[in-house]
């Protein structure tokens, strides 16, 4: 799932989704970045940056669950990498790859030039 976040300017981030204030408080208490979805708007915490997904993006986020994890690229494209309600998750430490598997959801550009998170940030 790819969701474009227009006017995004915070650089590469990993953030968890919060759909209620209690989840947002828990994520903030743990020092985690959070995408807070409330009444069709999205705010990235701790920066309190208001993001502007299109209507389809808001709908896709609304279908996700609290604690789902998104990678946000510098260009504002958000990828859901962890589904909190799924028993079938995998952690992708780096999206870089020199293969071109037909079932890969990542674009060729992302696989060759994508950002890499530090071990500290991933932890």
Rosetta blueprint (number, residue, H / E / L):
1 X L
2 X E
3 X E
4 X E
5 X E
6 X E
7 X L
8 X L
9 X L
10 X L
11 X L
12 X L
13 X E
14 X E
15 X E
16 X E
17 X E
18 X E
19 X L
20 X L
21 X H
22 X H
23 X H
24 X H
25 X H
26 X H
27 X H
28 X H
29 X H
30 X L
31 X L
32 X L
33 X L
34 X E
35 X E
36 X E
37 X E
38 X E
39 X L
40 X L
41 X E
42 X E
43 X E
44 X E
45 X E
46 X L
47 X L
48 X L
49 X E
50 X E
51 X E
52 X E
53 X E
54 X L
55 X H
56 X H
57 X H
58 X H
59 X H
60 X H
61 X H
62 X H
63 X H
64 X L
65 X L
66 X L
67 X L
68 X L
69 X E
70 X E
71 X E
72 X E
73 X L
74 X L
75 X L
76 X L
77 X E
78 X E
79 X E
80 X E
81 X E
82 X E
83 X L
84 X L
85 X L
86 X L
87 X L
88 X L
89 X L
90 X L
91 X L
92 X L
93 X L
94 X E
95 X L
96 X L
97 X L
98 X L
99 X L
100 X L
101 X L
102 X L
103 X L
104 X L
105 X L
106 X L
107 X L
108 X H
109 X H
110 X H
111 X H
112 X H
113 X H
114 X L
115 X L
116 X E
117 X L
118 X L
119 X H
120 X H
121 X H
122 X H
123 X L
